[in-house]
Amino acid sequence: MSETAIGHYLLKRLSELGVAHVFGVPGDYVLGFYDQMTHSDVAHIGTTREDTAAFAADGYARCNGLGALAVTYGVGALSVVNAVAGAYAESAPVVVISGAPGTNEIQNDPMLHHRFGPFTFQREIFERITCATAVIDDPVLAFRQIDRALAAALRHRKPVYIELPRDLVEQPGVTVAAPPDEQMETRDEAALAEAVAETAELLAHSKSPVVIAGVEIHRRGLQQPLLDFIEQTNLPIAATLTGKSVIRERHPNYLGIYSGALSNDDARRVVEDSDCILMLGMTLNDIDTGGYTIQLNPQQMIRATQGDVFIRHHRYPGAPLGDFLGRLGEATQPRSEELPAFTTGPQATNFPEKDRAMTIARLIGRLNAMLTPDMMVVCDTGDCLFAGVELRVHDQTEFLASGYYTTMGYAVPAALGAQIARPQRRALILVGDGAFQMTGTELVSHCRQGLAPIVIVFNNRGYSTERFILDGPFNDIPEWQFHRLGELFGPLDGYNAPDEPAFEEALAAAVANTDTASIINVRLEPRDASPAMQRLGAHLKERLGRED
C-alpha cells in the first residue's frame, strides 16, 4: 500500500496537470475531500450554486487545458448536469468530482439523504455526458482509475466523472506501474502523407483559396500552428462562430466569422467565391453553418478533422489534425498576391450622439473600439452572442461562449473561471437580461475574488432570440435594476445607460476602475436586433418567400 491517501492522490494528479483551482459548493459527502484541498496545492473557489461551479470549470478548462469541480452526492451532482452536458457538447475537459456515501454506508441498501434511486443511478447519468466515469470503491484500483479518467479527459477533450466515497478519501491507495500512454493518437503515415500531398496540389492550382478554422483548433491547442500556417502561406482565413478567436482577429489575413447568413460581407464574399476551401477543425453544426445557410460547393472543400481528412470524395483516416496542419505548411508554397484590406470590425461613428437611444449595432461598434489586448470577451447565449460575433478581439482564444450548446446563463460564471485561469486578462462579459437573471448572482464571486470584469447587460426586457423566432407574452420577463446590484453584492459599481452619452460615461468609468467589477445596464428596445441576426432573418425570409 502507498502512504498517499486517495483524495490526496487525486489532488496531486490535478496539480501535476496544471489544475490549480477547483470550483464547487461544499456538502457533507464531499467535506473530507474539501478539507484535504485546504492542505494541498489546489485552491477551492466557492460559487453560489453547483451549476455555476461547472460553468466556471468549463471557462477555466478552455483557458487552461483542464478544469475541475467538486460537489456533493445527489443534489450537488444533479445540479451540474446541464453545464456538464454543455462542456461535453463543446469539448471542454472538465473533471467532475462527486462525493458519495461511504462504501460501508450503502450496505443493505439504506435510505440515505440525497439519494434518488439505486446508488448506481448517478454514475449511469454521467456516463451519458462524459467520456469516462470512475466510481472509486477499491483502494487497490483507485490510483489507476483516477489516472485513466484524467487521461481520457485530455485525450478526448471531454468531461470525465470521478465518484469518491467519503470513507475512502483518507484511505491509502496502491501505487502501480504507470499505464501505457493512452493519449497516443492513431496515425497512418502513408495516409497522412497522401492527404498532405493532395491538399498542397489543390492549393497550388487554385486561384482563390481560403481557410475556415473551427473549434477543434481551440480544443487541441493548435492556435499557434494555425497562425504559423497562415503566415507561411499568406492565405485569407475566416473562423466559425464556435471557433471565434482561433486566430487573433486583428490579423491582416483575418476575414471575420463565416457562418452562412450570419457572416459579414467580407467573409461571405471571399469564402463563397473561393475555388478551394480548406476547413480546419470545423464542425458542420447548425450554428456554424448559420442554420445551414452556407453556400459552399462540396467539390471545392477540403475538410480536416481530428483524425480524418476529407478531400472531395476521398477520405484519409489516421491523419491527426495537428500533424496534417504542420506538414501542410511545409508542403505549401506561399501565395505572392497581396491580400485586400479587410474590415476591422464594426464602427460607431461620432459616438456618443446627444439624446440618441442605445442600439445593439452602435453598442457593439463602441465596444469594438474600446477592446484592448489585455481583455477577453465572454458571451452568453442570445442576441448578445450574434452581436458579439462582430467584435474583433486582439489575441487568440480570447472569446468564450456556449456557441453550439447555447445554454443560457453561461457567461458570468464561465468568466469567473476564465479570469482565474488567466489573471492577466480582464473579462468583458456580454449577457442578456434573461441569462443574467439565471446565473448573474455569480458576479458576487468575482467580487469576492477581487476580479474586475465589465458586465454589459443587454436589457430588452425579455428573450430576444425567441421573440425573433415566435413572439408572444411568454418571452417577456420582469425588469431588474441591474445597476443597483452593488447595494447587494458588495464592491461593485453599477451604471444605468439608457442613451449613448450615459453609456459613454459609464464605459469610461468602468474601464478606469480596475479594482472592482462594473455592471452597465444598457436599455434597449425589445425589437432591436443585432446586424448578424438581421442578416440571418433577411436570408431566411428570402429563402422561405416571406415578406415579413
C-alpha positions in Angstrom: 0.0 0.0 0.0 1.1 3.6 -0.7 1.2 6.1 2.1 -0.8 8.5 -0.1 -4.5 8.9 0.6 -6.8 8.5 -2.4 -8.1 12.1 -2.1 -4.6 13.5 -1.9 -3.6 11.5 -4.9 -6.4 12.9 -6.9 -5.4 16.5 -5.9 -1.7 15.7 -6.7 -2.5 14.5 -10.1 -4.8 17.5 -10.8 -2.0 19.8 -9.7 0.6 18.0 -11.9 -1.8 18.5 -14.9 -1.9 22.3 -14.3 -5.2 22.5 -12.3 -4.6 24.9 -9.5 -8.2 25.6 -8.7 -11.3 23.5 -8.1 -14.8 25.1 -8.2 -17.7 24.0 -6.1 -20.2 24.1 -3.2 -19.5 22.1 -0.1 -21.7 19.3 1.1 -21.4 16.6 3.7 -20.4 13.8 1.3 -17.5 15.8 -0.1 -16.3 17.7 3.0 -13.4 15.3 3.6 -12.1 16.0 0.2 -12.6 19.7 0.7 -10.6 19.5 3.9 -7.7 17.8 2.0 -7.9 20.6 -0.5 -7.1 23.2 2.1 -3.8 21.3 2.7 -2.9 20.9 -0.9 -1.5 23.0 -3.8 -5.0 23.2 -5.2 -7.3 26.1 -4.1 -11.0 25.8 -3.7 -13.1 28.6 -5.4 -16.6 28.7 -3.8 -19.5 29.5 -6.0 -23.1 30.4 -5.2 -24.6 27.3 -6.9 -23.3 24.0 -8.2 -24.3 24.6 -11.9 -22.3 27.8 -11.9 -19.3 25.9 -10.5 -19.5 23.7 -13.6 -19.7 26.7 -15.9 -16.7 28.2 -14.1 -14.8 25.0 -14.5 -15.7 25.0 -18.2 -14.3 28.5 -18.7 -11.2 27.5 -16.7 -10.7 24.4 -18.9 -10.9 26.3 -22.1 -8.2 28.7 -21.0 -6.1 26.3 -19.0 -6.5 23.0 -20.8 -8.2 21.2 -17.9 -10.7 22.3 -15.3 -12.3 20.6 -12.2 -15.3 21.0 -9.8 -16.2 19.1 -6.7 -19.8 18.7 -5.4 -21.7 16.5 -3.1 -23.8 13.5 -4.0 -27.3 13.7 -5.5 -28.4 17.3 -5.1 -25.0 18.7 -6.0 -24.1 16.4 -8.8 -27.5 16.5 -10.4 -27.4 20.3 -10.4 -24.4 20.3 -12.7 -25.8 18.0 -15.3 -26.8 20.7 -17.8 -23.5 22.6 -17.5 -21.5 19.3 -17.9 -23.6 18.3 -20.9 -22.7 21.7 -22.4 -19.0 21.0 -21.7 -19.4 17.6 -23.4 -21.1 19.2 -26.5 -18.4 22.0 -26.6 -15.4 19.7 -25.9 -14.3 21.3 -22.7 -12.3 18.9 -20.5 -13.9 19.2 -17.1 -13.3 16.8 -14.2 -16.5 16.3 -12.2 -15.6 15.1 -8.7 -18.6 13.9 -6.7 -18.5 13.0 -3.1 -20.6 9.9 -2.3 -21.9 7.9 0.7 -19.2 5.6 2.1 -18.8 2.1 0.8 -19.6 0.9 4.3 -22.8 3.1 4.4 -24.5 1.7 1.3 -24.6 -1.9 2.6 -28.1 -3.3 3.0 -29.5 -0.5 0.7 -30.2 2.2 3.3 -32.4 5.3 2.7 -29.7 7.9 2.9 -30.3 11.6 2.3 -29.7 13.0 -1.2 -30.5 9.5 -2.6 -32.9 9.4 -5.5 -32.8 5.7 -6.5 -30.3 2.9 -6.7 -26.8 4.1 -5.9 -25.7 3.3 -9.4 -28.1 5.8 -11.0 -25.8 8.9 -10.6 -22.9 7.2 -12.4 -25.3 6.0 -15.1 -26.5 9.5 -15.7 -22.9 10.9 -16.0 -22.0 8.0 -18.4 -24.2 9.8 -21.0 -22.5 13.2 -20.7 -18.8 12.3 -20.1 -16.2 10.3 -22.0 -15.2 8.3 -18.9 -16.5 7.5 -15.4 -14.8 6.1 -12.4 -16.5 5.0 -9.1 -13.7 4.7 -6.6 -14.7 1.7 -4.4 -11.5 -0.3 -4.2 -8.2 1.2 -2.8 -6.2 -1.3 -4.9 -7.6 0.1 -8.2 -8.2 3.8 -7.2 -5.0 5.3 -8.5 -5.3 3.5 -11.8 -8.9 4.6 -12.1 -8.0 8.2 -11.5 -5.2 8.2 -14.0 -7.3 6.7 -16.7 -10.1 9.2 -16.2 -7.8 12.1 -16.3 -6.0 10.7 -19.4 -9.4 10.3 -21.1 -10.3 14.0 -20.4 -7.1 15.1 -22.0 -7.2 12.8 -24.9 -10.9 13.3 -25.9 -11.2 16.9 -24.6 -14.4 15.9 -22.9 -15.6 15.9 -19.3 -15.0 12.9 -17.0 -16.7 11.8 -13.8 -15.0 10.6 -10.6 -17.1 9.4 -7.7 -15.3 9.4 -4.4 -17.0 7.8 -1.4 -16.3 9.7 1.8 -14.9 6.8 3.7 -12.1 6.3 1.1 -10.9 9.9 0.9 -8.3 9.2 3.6 -7.8 5.6 2.6 -4.3 4.9 1.3 -4.2 3.7 -2.3 -1.9 1.3 -4.1 0.8 2.6 -6.4 1.0 0.6 -9.6 3.2 0.9 -12.7 2.3 3.8 -15.0 -0.1 2.6 -17.7 0.8 2.9 -21.4 0.4 6.3 -22.9 -3.3 6.4 -23.6 -3.2 9.8 -25.3 -1.3 8.5 -28.3 -3.3 9.1 -31.5 -3.7 6.7 -34.3 -1.5 7.8 -37.1 -1.3 6.3 -40.6 1.9 7.8 -42.1 1.0 6.8 -45.7 -2.5 8.3 -45.4 -1.2 11.4 -43.8 1.5 12.0 -46.5 -1.0 11.4 -49.3 -3.6 13.8 -47.7 -0.9 16.5 -47.4 0.3 16.0 -51.0 -3.2 16.1 -52.5 -4.2 19.2 -50.5 -0.9 21.0 -51.3 -1.5 20.3 -55.0 -5.1 21.6 -54.9 -4.0 24.8 -53.1 -1.2 25.4 -55.6 -3.6 25.2 -58.6 -6.4 27.2 -57.1 -7.0 30.8 -57.9 -8.7 31.9 -54.7 -8.1 29.5 -51.8 -9.4 30.4 -48.3 -9.1 28.8 -44.9 -12.0 28.3 -42.4 -10.8 27.4 -38.9 -13.1 25.8 -36.3 -13.5 24.9 -32.7 -11.2 21.8 -32.8 -8.2 24.1 -33.3 -9.1 25.7 -29.9 -9.6 22.4 -28.1 -6.5 20.7 -29.5 -4.3 23.7 -28.7 -3.4 24.3 -32.3 -3.7 28.1 -32.4 0.0 28.7 -32.9 0.5 26.1 -35.6 -2.6 27.6 -37.4 -1.0 31.1 -37.2 2.3 29.7 -38.5 0.5 28.1 -41.4 -1.4 31.3 -42.3 1.7 33.4 -42.2 3.7 30.8 -44.2 1.1 30.6 -46.9 -0.4 34.1 -46.8 -3.9 32.6 -47.2 -7.0 34.6 -46.1 -8.8 33.0 -43.1 -12.2 33.0 -41.6 -13.4 31.4 -38.4 -16.6 29.7 -37.5 -18.8 31.1 -34.7 -17.7 28.4 -32.2 -14.1 28.8 -33.4 -14.1 32.6 -32.9 -10.7 34.0 -31.8 -8.9 30.9 -33.1 -6.6 33.4 -34.6 -6.1 37.0 -33.4 -8.9 38.9 -35.0 -6.9 42.0 -36.0 -4.5 39.9 -38.1 -4.4 41.3 -41.7 -5.4 37.9 -43.2 -8.4 37.6 -41.0 -11.8 37.9 -42.7 -14.2 37.6 -39.8 -16.7 34.9 -38.9 -18.1 32.7 -41.7 -21.4 31.3 -40.6 -23.6 31.4 -43.7 -26.1 34.2 -43.5 -24.7 35.4 -40.1 -21.4 36.3 -41.8 -20.2 39.8 -42.5 -19.9 40.8 -46.2 -16.1 40.3 -46.4 -16.1 36.8 -45.1 -19.1 35.7 -47.1 -17.8 37.1 -50.3 -14.3 35.7 -50.1 -15.4 32.2 -48.8 -18.3 31.7 -51.1 -16.4 32.9 -54.2 -13.4 30.6 -53.4 -12.5 27.7 -55.6 -10.6 25.8 -52.8 -11.9 25.9 -49.2 -9.6 24.4 -46.6 -11.7 23.6 -43.5 -9.5 23.0 -40.4 -11.2 21.6 -37.3 -14.7 22.8 -38.4 -17.8 21.1 -37.3 -20.9 21.3 -39.6 -23.5 22.0 -36.9 -26.4 24.3 -37.4 -24.8 27.2 -35.5 -21.5 27.2 -37.5 -23.5 26.9 -40.7 -25.9 29.8 -39.9 -28.9 27.5 -39.8 -27.5 25.6 -42.8 -27.4 28.7 -44.9 -23.7 28.2 -46.0 -23.3 28.3 -49.8 -20.3 26.0 -50.4 -19.6 23.5 -53.2 -18.6 20.2 -51.7 -16.3 19.6 -54.7 -14.2 22.5 -53.6 -13.9 21.6 -50.0 -11.0 20.0 -48.1 -12.1 19.2 -44.5 -9.5 18.2 -41.9 -11.0 17.0 -38.6 -9.4 15.3 -35.6 -8.1 12.1 -37.2 -9.5 12.3 -40.7 -9.1 14.4 -43.8 -11.8 14.5 -46.4 -10.9 15.8 -49.9 -13.9 15.7 -52.3 -14.8 12.0 -52.3 -11.5 10.9 -50.7 -11.2 10.1 -47.0 -7.8 9.8 -45.3 -8.2 8.2 -41.8 -5.3 8.3 -39.3 -4.3 11.9 -40.2 -4.3 13.8 -36.9 -5.2 17.5 -37.3 -2.0 18.8 -35.7 0.3 16.7 -37.9 -1.7 17.5 -41.0 -1.6 21.2 -40.4 2.2 21.2 -39.6 3.2 19.2 -42.6 0.8 21.1 -44.9 2.6 24.3 -44.0 5.9 22.8 -45.0 4.5 21.5 -48.3 2.5 24.6 -49.4 4.1 27.4 -51.3 3.3 30.9 -50.0 1.0 33.0 -52.2 2.5 36.1 -53.5 -0.7 38.0 -54.1 -1.3 40.9 -51.8 -4.5 40.5 -49.9 -7.0 43.3 -49.8 -7.6 45.2 -46.6 -10.4 43.5 -44.8 -12.7 45.3 -42.3 -11.5 45.6 -38.7 -14.9 45.2 -37.2 -18.0 47.3 -36.6 -17.7 51.1 -36.1 -19.9 53.5 -34.2 -19.1 56.8 -35.9 -19.5 60.0 -33.8 -20.3 58.0 -30.6 -21.8 59.3 -28.4 -24.6 61.4 -30.1 -26.6 63.5 -27.8 -30.0 62.1 -26.8 -29.5 59.1 -29.1 -31.0 55.9 -27.6 -28.8 52.9 -27.4 -29.0 50.2 -30.1 -27.1 46.9 -30.3 -25.3 47.9 -33.5 -23.9 51.1 -32.0 -23.2 49.4 -28.7 -21.0 46.7 -30.5 -19.3 49.3 -32.6 -18.3 51.3 -29.5 -17.1 48.1 -27.6 -15.1 47.1 -30.6 -13.2 50.4 -30.4 -12.7 50.0 -26.7 -11.2 46.5 -26.7 -7.6 46.3 -25.5 -5.1 43.5 -25.8 -5.5 42.6 -22.1 -9.2 41.9 -22.5 -11.1 38.7 -23.2 -14.8 38.6 -24.2 -17.1 36.1 -22.6 -20.5 36.0 -24.2 -23.8 34.5 -23.2 -26.4 32.9 -25.5 -29.0 35.1 -27.3 -28.6 38.1 -29.5 -25.6 39.2 -27.4 -23.9 36.2 -29.0 -24.8 37.1 -32.5 -23.8 40.7 -31.7 -20.5 39.6 -30.2 -19.6 37.8 -33.5 -18.8 41.3 -34.9 -16.3 42.1 -32.2 -12.6 41.8 -33.1 -10.6 40.6 -30.0 -6.9 41.3 -30.1 -5.4 37.9 -29.1 -6.2 34.3 -29.9 -8.5 32.3 -27.7 -9.9 35.4 -26.1 -13.6 34.8 -26.9 -15.6 32.3 -24.9 -19.2 31.3 -25.4 -21.6 28.4 -25.3 -21.8 28.8 -29.1 -23.1 25.3 -30.0 -24.9 24.0 -26.9 -26.2 27.6 -26.4 -27.2 27.3 -22.8 -28.4 30.5 -21.2 -26.5 31.6 -18.1 -23.1 30.6 -19.2 -21.2 33.9 -19.4 -21.0 35.3 -15.8 -19.8 32.0 -14.1 -17.6 31.0 -17.1 -15.9 34.4 -16.9 -15.1 33.7 -13.3 -13.2 30.5 -14.2 -11.6 32.1 -17.3 -10.2 35.1 -15.3 -8.8 32.8 -12.5 -7.1 30.7 -15.2 -5.8 33.9 -16.9 -5.4 36.5 -14.2 -3.6 38.8 -16.6 -6.8 39.1 -18.6 -9.8 41.3 -17.8 -13.2 40.0 -18.9 -15.8 41.9 -20.9 -19.0 40.0 -20.2 -21.9 40.3 -22.7 -25.1 38.9 -21.3 -28.8 39.3 -21.9 -31.1 40.3 -19.0 -32.8 36.9 -19.1 -29.5 35.0 -18.9 -28.3 37.3 -16.1 -31.4 36.5 -14.1 -30.4 32.8 -14.2 -26.8 32.9 -13.0 -25.8 36.5 -12.6 -25.6 36.2 -8.9 -22.2 34.6 -9.6 -20.9 38.1 -10.1 -20.6 38.2 -6.3 -17.9 35.5 -6.6 -16.0 37.8 -9.0 -16.2 40.5 -6.3 -15.0 38.0 -3.6 -12.0 37.0 -5.7 -11.0 40.7 -6.3 -11.7 40.4 -10.1 -12.8 43.5 -12.1 -14.9 42.3 -15.1 -17.0 44.8 -17.0 -20.5 43.3 -17.4 -22.7 44.7 -20.2 -26.3 43.7 -19.7 -28.4 43.8 -22.9 -31.6 44.8 -21.2 -34.5 44.5 -23.6 -36.9 43.1 -21.0 -37.2 39.6 -22.5 -35.8 36.7 -24.6 -34.9 38.5 -27.8 -33.9 35.4 -29.8 -37.2 33.7 -29.0 -39.0 36.9 -29.9 -37.3 36.7 -33.3 -38.5 33.2 -33.8 -42.0 33.5 -32.4 -43.1 36.5 -30.4 -45.6 36.3 -27.6 -46.0 37.4 -23.9 -44.1 34.3 -22.8 -40.9 36.0 -23.9 -41.3 38.9 -21.5 -39.5 38.9 -18.2 -39.5 41.1 -15.1 -37.2 44.1 -15.3 -34.3 44.2 -12.8 -32.5 47.3 -11.8 -29.1 45.8 -12.6 -27.2 49.0 -12.0 -28.2 48.8 -8.3 -26.8 45.4 -7.6 -23.8 46.9 -5.9 -26.0 47.7 -3.0 -26.4 43.9 -2.5 -23.3 42.3 -3.9 -20.5 44.3 -2.3 -17.7 46.0 -4.1 -19.5 46.5 -7.4 -20.0 49.7 -9.5 -23.3 49.9 -11.3 -24.3 52.2 -14.1 -27.6 52.9 -15.9 -27.3 53.6 -19.7 -30.5 54.5 -21.5 -28.7 56.6 -24.1 -25.3 57.0 -25.8 -23.9 59.8 -23.6 -24.8 57.8 -20.4 -23.2 54.7 -21.8 -20.0 56.6 -22.8 -19.7 58.0 -19.3 -20.4 54.6 -17.7 -17.9 52.8 -20.0 -15.1 55.3 -19.3 -15.7 54.9 -15.5 -15.8 51.1 -15.8 -12.6 50.8 -17.9 -10.8 53.1 -15.5 -11.9 51.1 -12.4 -9.5 48.1 -12.4 -10.1 47.3 -8.7 -13.7 46.2 -8.7 -16.3 44.7 -11.0 -18.6 47.0 -13.0 -22.0 46.4 -14.5 -23.7 48.6 -17.1 -27.5 48.3 -17.5 -27.9 49.1 -21.2 -31.6 49.9 -22.0 -32.6 48.5 -25.4 -35.8 48.4 -27.3 -37.4 44.9 -27.3 -37.5 44.7 -31.1 -33.9 45.9 -31.6 -31.7 43.2 -33.2 -28.0 42.8 -33.9 -26.8 43.2 -37.5 -26.0 39.5 -37.7 -29.5 38.5 -36.6 -30.9 40.9 -39.1 -28.8 39.4 -41.9 -29.9 35.9 -40.9 -33.6 36.9 -40.7 -33.4 38.6 -44.1 -31.9 35.5 -45.7 -34.4 33.1 -44.1 -37.3 35.3 -45.2 -35.9 35.4 -48.7 -35.4 31.6 -48.8 -38.9 31.0 -47.4 -40.5 33.5 -49.7 -41.8 35.6 -46.8 -42.0 39.4 -46.8 -42.4 39.9 -43.0 
